[in-house]
């Protein structure tokens, strides 16, 4: 696989979109700040109950999935019986 092909593949990963894409550096700073250092960890972003709302806010702010899903409303975790931890 060429270097360019590897780079293009990397651009499509969740990790790249949530943690490394330079286009969204300011969005990450704003939306993941409440999570502290753990907000720079993909496992935390995808599995922590505390990260759900900041993650959904980040996704909506970037518009990354809007064409497919529209605006994503964060689930109301107080009413749902879901264990994310």
C-alpha positions in Angstrom: 0.0 0.0 0.0 1.4 3.4 -0.9 2.0 6.2 1.6 -0.7 8.2 0.0 -3.2 5.3 0.3 -2.3 4.8 3.9 -2.8 8.5 4.6 -6.2 8.6 2.9 -7.2 5.5 4.9 -6.2 7.2 8.1 -8.3 10.3 7.3 -11.4 8.1 7.4 -10.9 6.7 10.9 -12.9 7.8 14.0 -9.6 8.5 15.7 -8.6 10.9 13.0 -11.9 12.7 13.0 -12.2 13.0 16.8 -8.6 13.5 17.8 -6.3 14.6 15.0 -7.9 16.4 12.1 -6.5 19.9 12.0 -9.8 21.3 10.6 -11.5 20.6 13.9 -8.8 21.6 16.4 -10.8 24.5 17.8 -14.0 22.4 18.1 -12.0 19.8 20.1 -10.6 22.4 22.4 -14.1 23.8 23.1 -16.2 20.6 23.4 -13.7 18.2 24.9 -12.2 20.6 27.5 -14.6 19.6 30.3 -13.2 16.0 30.0 -9.7 17.2 30.7 -6.8 15.0 29.5 -9.1 12.0 29.1 -10.9 13.9 26.3 -7.9 13.1 24.1 -8.5 9.4 24.4 -10.8 7.6 21.9 -11.8 5.0 24.4 -13.0 7.7 26.8 -14.9 9.5 24.1 -16.7 6.4 22.9 -17.3 4.7 26.2 -17.6 7.2 29.1 -21.0 8.4 30.2 -19.5 11.8 30.9 -18.3 12.1 27.3 -21.6 11.5 25.6 -22.9 15.1 25.6 -19.5 16.7 24.7 -19.1 14.2 21.9 -22.5 14.8 20.4 -21.9 18.6 20.7 -18.6 18.2 18.9 -20.1 16.1 16.1 -22.9 18.6 15.6 -20.5 21.6 15.7 -18.2 20.0 13.0 -21.2 19.1 10.8 -19.2 15.9 9.9 -22.2 13.6 9.8 -25.0 16.1 9.2 -25.6 15.2 5.6 -26.4 11.6 6.6 -27.9 11.9 10.1 -28.9 15.6 10.5 -28.3 17.1 13.9 -27.7 14.4 16.5 -29.4 14.9 19.9 -27.5 13.6 22.8 -29.5 10.9 24.7 -31.0 11.9 28.0 -28.9 9.6 30.2 -30.9 10.3 33.3 -34.0 8.7 31.8 -32.3 5.8 30.1 -31.2 2.7 31.7 -27.9 2.5 29.8 -24.5 1.7 31.4 -21.7 3.3 29.3 -18.9 2.6 31.8 
